[in-house]
Amino acid sequence: MAVSREQKAAILEDLVAKFKEAKSIGFATTTTMTVSEFYELRKNLREVNATYTLAKKTLIKKAIKEALDIDLDLYTLEGQIGAVCSNEDAVAGLGKVNDLVKSSKWEKVNWASCIFEWELKSLEETKVIAGMPSRETLLSRMVGSLMSPLSGMARFFDAAAKEVETQGKTKVGELEVSKTEEKSEETKEEEKTEA
């Protein structure tokens, strides 16, 4: 079905708007994807406020030039080109598509290049960027690292409270050290003096 000039202008205007507000744009080649596969891909991208848009290569090239003033050559790539626009987290949308690219059933999608931090990146750089953890993942890892010492201290206090309770004492300072614990402390002191 042929697309009229008015429809092309509307598509171009929509692409320019998407590219201007995107924090990163990934370009992927797609071949023989079904409607249900596109639905699954777009549903996964919506979770991280990202979009996947298919358009003609000429329209994508014009929209990138108009929105970001970057010259893009997609004509050497086979198949349709889809643009992954990440709007909140620059890596999240690329990561979602990368998960699908890596999975065995998604051999129909492959990376071509990306625009990250307003620079055109090569295929290898795109694969590295898409493989990075998202901002949300990094924040959760940081919180886990910060919570680890607190969790250890909480476990210590819990064990001490149980020990106080089992020995019938009222304070931790009143606890009696068992013979095995005394020996291990003596062994540690001997090792220190030998060193």
Secondary structure, DSSP 8 states (H G I E B T S, - for coil): ----HHHHHHHHHHHHHHHHH-SEEEEEEE-S--HHHHHHHHHHHHTTTEEEEEE-HHHHHHHHHHHH------TTS-SEEEEEEESSSTTHHHHHHHHHHHSGGGTTEEEEEEEETTEEE-HHHHHHHHTS--HHHHHHHHHHHHHHHHHHHHHHHHHHHHHHHHHT-SSGGG----HHHHHHHHHHHHHHHH-
